[in-house]
Amino acid sequence: MASSTVDESLLVFLKTHAPNNASAETDAVKASQALFPSVTYTDAEKAELSQWLVTASHIAAPGEDAAKTSERLASLNTHLSSRTTVLGAKPSVADIALYHKLAPVVSTWTAELRTGEQGHHHIVRHVDFVQNSPLFGLKLDDKVNVDLDNVVFKIKPIDAKAEKERKKKEKEAAAATAAASGATPTTLTGEQGAEGKKSKKEKAKDKVQAAGDAIASTVTGKAGAPEGAPTQKKEKKAKQPKPQKAPPAEKPLSPALIDLRVGHILKAERHPNADSLYVSTIACGDAPGTDNTSEYEGQIVRTVCSGLNGLIPLEEMQNRKIVTVCNLKPVTMRGIKSCAMVLAASPRVAEGEDSHAGPVELVNPPADSKAGDRVFFEGWEGDPEAVLNPKKKIWEAIQPGFTTTEDLGVGFDVGAVPLLAGEGAEKKTGVAKLRTAAGLCAVTTLKGATVR
């Protein structure tokens, strides 16, 4: 198809408003290439471009029949409903030609004609796009006023599923109409053609064979049923609920649940915010990265607050071995987080007496003990809890059994713990000694004292 010629009216418009010398070209394709030098047009697009230029010269012409104009506008609106430009995405002189013709018309349209249910939404959008887009670069003093917020009827997006169903129903209706009129296909191929040529006797024989196959497949459960025959569906197996993991068995109450270790006090100082507290830096044999630990002088340590200020001289707290409770939940004491407890002995007091009056003595592990050595009561084997659950009150239940003996040893008196005392083969009696693998733990002078 030969390219259309740009009419005189459009040439004047391009000369006045186009950004370059496109007005020098009277050929539609060459004018488009001059306007948009970076765009390449296929032969099909060149032909379509020329056709749209012809349409633009006739659309909304003053002397044209109103019905014809309405038809052209509706066709253009439908075409633009799925396109940015008349060619789809590529700009061309045809877009400018349509704008040149339609801008005066659109400017007179009411809101109903522009965006009503029967309005030309997409034409209005195209006009607004051409006059404002830098892609076209038109220099316009007077533009069509388009109010983007004034939309009378919002077009609903096409539901792909509903559209597919609609086409299916139309197809079924057409087939039903053809069947009612007695129409038959004019051409048959392959097996369909062969089927049409069979005699009545052969067709009857085929039906008997198909019935036999269907019965056989039903009895044997094998494939081979004729096409269209109902097939048995496999019953879906009901999903069995996944077995829930059983909660870990709760360990029986025992002093072995307490994580007792040898601790090495590397330094101790007075608490800055509490007169009765010391703040000690203690190595307890923790691995690097353990919760609630830090590093001090190349060792992994815990910060421990103890109420020993005024009961034990500060100098006696320096560089010494002690016994620590390492699995109590950390607590913050006057702004400093305490991550263990120092085990000490003090005299038993009657109810109502001051339990902090002293004297107080630290529990001493064997002299050659190392930080982190396990401390345990003889006869009470088992692994300690990682962290004692405060709600279970394990420490509160076990601690009353901690005591010192007449030989200044430290032990666990099972009789002082009601939940563990009593008769029976599984019940222990007496006082179990506190020790490490290297030897027994002891105090200096306090006998029959409580240890906590």
Residue, then its C-alpha position, 0 to 999 in steps of 0.5 A: m500500500a502506498s503511503s498517504t499524503v499529509d493534508e495541508s491542514l495537518l502540515v500547517f499544524l505540524k509547522t506551528h506545533a511540532p518540535n522539528n522540521a516534520s512539516a517539510e515532509t508530505d509523506a505520512v511515513k517520512a513525516s513520522q520518521a522525521l518526528f520520531p527518528s529513533v522509531t522503526y516501523t515495519d511494513a505492516e505498521k507503515a500500511e496501518l499508519s497510512q490508513w489511520l491518516v485517511t481515517a483522521s481526515h474523515i473523522a468528525a468532519p463537519g459535513e459527515d452524517a451524525a450516525k457515521t461520525s458516531e460509528r467512527l468514534a466508537s470504533l476508534n474508542t474500542h481500538l484505543s481501549s487496549r493501546t497507548t497509541v494508534l499503532g499500539a506503543k509506537p508514536s506516529v504522525a497519525d496520533i497527531a493527525l487524530y489529535h488535530k481533528l479531535a481536540p476541538v470536538v472533545s473540548t465541546w463534549t460534556a462529562e457524560l460524553r467524555t466519561g459516561e457509560q456510553g462515553h469515549h473514555h479512551i479517546v479522551r485519554h489519547v487526546d490528553f496523552v498526545q497534548n501533554s506527553p514529552l514523547f510528542g513534544l507539541k508546543l500548544d498554547d491552548k490544550v483540551n481541559v481534561d479533569l482526571d477526577n471527573v469520571v462519570f462512569k468507571i469502566k470495570p476491568i474485563d473478568a477473563k474467566a467471565e469472558k471465557e465463559r461468555k464465549k463458551k456459551e455463545k459457542e454452545a448456543a451456535a452449535a445448538t442452533a445448527a443442530a436444531s436446523g439439521a445442519t451437519p459438518t460438511t467435511l470429516t477426516g480420519e476416523q470420523g470419515a471412516e465412521g460415517k462410511k460404516s454400514k448399520k451392521e458394522k456400527a451395531k457390531d462396534k457397539v457390542q464390542a464397546a459394551g463388552d470392553a466396558i464390562a471387562s474394564t469394570v470387572t478387572g479394574k483395568a484401563g481400556a474403557p471406551e472414550g466417554a465411559p464413566t471411570q471409577k475415581k480413586e477415593k482420597k485417603a483421609k489425611q491422618p493428623k501428624p502425631q504431636k511431639a510429646p513434651p520432654a519428660e519432666k526431671p524428678l526433683s533433685p539437687a542435681l538440677i542445680d548447676l553448681r560449678v567452681g568459680h574464680i573471682l578475677k576481681a570484685e568491687r563495690h556496687p556503685n548504686a547499692d551499699s550492701l552489694y559487691v559486683s564480681t567478675i567471675a570465670c565459671g568455665d563457660a564456652p565463648g558465646t554463652d548467653n549472659t557472659s562477656e570477656y575479661e583478660g582473655q577469659i569468659v566471665r559472668t558478672v555477679c552481684s552478691g549481698l556480701n558488702g559489710l559481711i566479707p572484706l573486699e580484699e578477701m573477694q579478690n582472686r579466689k575460688i568459690v562455688t557458684v550457682c550458674n543456672l538461676k535466671p539472671v536478675t538486674m540488681r540496681g542497674i547491673k545484671s547479675c548472672a550467677m550466685v555466690l554460695a555462702a554459709s551463715p548461721r541459722v536464725a530463728e523466725g523474726e531474727d535478722s538473717h543478714a546479721g552475719p557472720v558469713e563464710l564463702v564455700n571453698p572448693p578443693a584447693d586445686s580446683k579449676a574454674g568450671d569444675r562440676v560441683f555435686f552432692e554425692g549420690w545425687e547424679g544427673d544433669p542440671e537444668a539449663v536455666l531453672n524455671p522460676k515458676k517451678k520454684i526448684w531452687e526454693a524447694i532444694q535450698p533448705g537442704f543445703t547445710t554445713t556439717e560438724d566436720l565443716g563440710v557442706g552437704f545436702d540434708v534430704g530430711a530438710v526437703p519435705l518433697l524428698a523426705g520419707e520412707g521407701a526404697e527410692k527415698k534417700t536419707g542422711v546428708a550427702k557431701l558436696r564435692t568436686a571430682a578432686g575432693l570435698c567442699a568446706v567452710t572455715t568455722l561455721k557448723g550446722a549453718t545454712v548455705r545459700 
